[in-house]
């Protein structure tokens, strides 16, 4: 009788363990290894590529259930650079990004949709140039593992998105700069359970 009870208890415990999910892990963006690239048509001659830097932020991720993922990232708009000082200043200037008035942008997820074993779509809101609009980001998980130089767990992703710059009030030079902006992200984050709590205390970017 006792052995039967022990067997039942063991099976119940095994079932509970197999049904349990790992808690999502919070990561802080690792700025040196996180890059944002933007590209737009230039008079139909080419699609020059520029770069932006992440200022701060965090994301939550569980490889066993990507739908629990969350992200909150602040982007340094003053870092906008297309490889030429004059044109970089033009992009950062008042007729386009106006970084003196809007020095940061912010993207906050609302939900995450699973597409494959290692991929999905983030549905979230982007606050850019004083305007908040929904933007979807397609992402692919590259790897979760330990960084041998930082001695901490790290997660890495590649992602992409598109937006219409006029939706954010950036509508000058339509005859020169294409309407659609293509975004590409290469992302790394270091495990940091306190990152989300710190972000809650930070001031959100001025929406104008």
N, C-alpha and C positions, 0 to 999 in steps of 0.2 A: 504493500500500500504506500509506504513512504517513498519507495523507489518510483512508483507511478506519479506521485505528487511532484517529486523532484524533476521527472521527465517533462511533465506538463509545464512546470515553472520555467524550465530551461527553454522549452519551445516558445513560451510567451515572451521571455526575455530576448530570444533570438529574433522573433518577429518584430518586437519593438525597436531593436537595434537596427534591423534592416530597413525599417520604415523611417527612421530618424534622418533628418537632413542636417548637414553641417551648417553652422552659422555663417552668414556672409561675412567676408573679411573687408575691413576698411583700409584703403591705401591712400597715401598722400602722393600727389603728382611729383615726379622727380624732374625738375625743370631742365637740367642739362641733357637729359635723354628723352625729353618730350618736345616735339616740334609740330608746328602748325604751318602748312604751306597753303597759299592762296594763288589762284590763277584766273585770268580773265582775257578775253579776246582783245587784241590790239589792232584795230582797223583791218581785221581779217588777215593780217600778215602773220601773226604768231600768237601764242598764249604764254606771255612771260609769267614767271613764277616768283612770288615773294614769300617772306617768312614772318611769322609772329611768334612771340614767346609766351609761355604760360607763366603767370605771376604767382598763382597759388591755387589750391583746390584739392579735392579728394574724390574718390570713387569707391563704391561698395560693390563687391563681386563674389559670387559663389558659382564655380564651374558646374556644380550639380544642378543649379536652377538659375539661369541667366535672367529670368524675369524678375528676380529680386534685386537686380543691379540698380544702382543709383549713381549720379554724378553731379558735382557742383564745382565748376571751374571758372577761375577769373583769368582773363587774358589781358596782357599788357599791350594796348594799342599803340603806345609810343615806340614799341619795338619794331613796328612795321618797316620792312626793308626789302627792296627789290634789286639790291646790288649796285645802285647808282645813287650817290648822295643827293643830287638835284631832284631826281624823280621820286626818291623816297620821301624827301621833304614835301613835295607836292602832294603825295598820297596822304601824308600825315597832316597836311594843312587844312585850313578852314573850309575849303571848297569840296573836300572829300571826307576823310575820317574825322577831322577836327579834334585831334587828340588832346588839345589843351582844354577843351570843354568836356570831352568824353575820353578820359585817359584809360579806361578799362571797359571791357565787355564781359558779360557773364552768361554762362549756359547752365541751366538747371534742368535735370531730367524730370519727367512726369510719369513715364512708364517705359517698360522695355519689352519688346516683342522678340521671341525666339524664332530664328530662321533655320538654323542648323545646329549640329553638335557644338560648333565653335563660333557661331555667328548669330547676329541679331540686329535689331533696329532700336535705337533710342529715340523716343518721342519726348521732346523737351522744348523749353522756351529760351530763345537767345535775346538778350538785351544788348543792343548795339546802336551807337549813335543816338541814344535817347529813346529808342523804340524797342518794344518787346514783341517778338513774333515767334510762332512755332517753327522749329527746324528739326528735321529727322536726320539722324546720324547712323549710317550703316557701319557696323564694327565686326572685326574678326579677332578672336583671341589667338595670340601667338604662343604664349607660354606663361605658366605659373611655376615658379621655382625659387631657389635660394640664390641671392647675389653673393658670390664668394668674396667680393671686395667690401660690401657693406654689411655682411653677416646678418641679412634680414631677408624675409620673403619678398619677392617682387612679382608683379604681373605686367605683361606687355601686350599691347593691342595695336592694330592698324585700323583706321577708320576713314570714312569719306562722307561728304555732304555737299549740297549745292544750295544757293540762296540767290534771290533777286535783290540787288543792292538798292533799287528804288523802293523796295518794301521798307527799308530802314532809313529812308530819306536821303540816301547817297545817290543823287541822280544827275550830278554835273558831268559834263564831257561825254554825253551819250554818243556823240559822233566818233569818239576816240576809244572809249573803254566799253567793253561788252557789258550787257545787262546781267548776265549770269556769272556768278562767282563760284568757282569750284574750290572746295576745301579738302585737304588731305591731312590726316593726323597720324603721327607715330608717337605712341604713348607708353611710358613706363611709370609705375607707381610702386612705392615702398610701403610695406605694411606699417600702419600707424593708426592704432585705435582711437587716438585723441584728435585726429584731423577733423572729423565731422563736427565734434563739439566746439572746437576752436572756430570753425567757419560760421557757426550759428551766431557767434558773438561779433563777427565782423560786419561792417557796414556794407550794404549792397551798393553797386555802382549807381551814380546819379542818373535818373531817367529823364532829367531835364525838366 
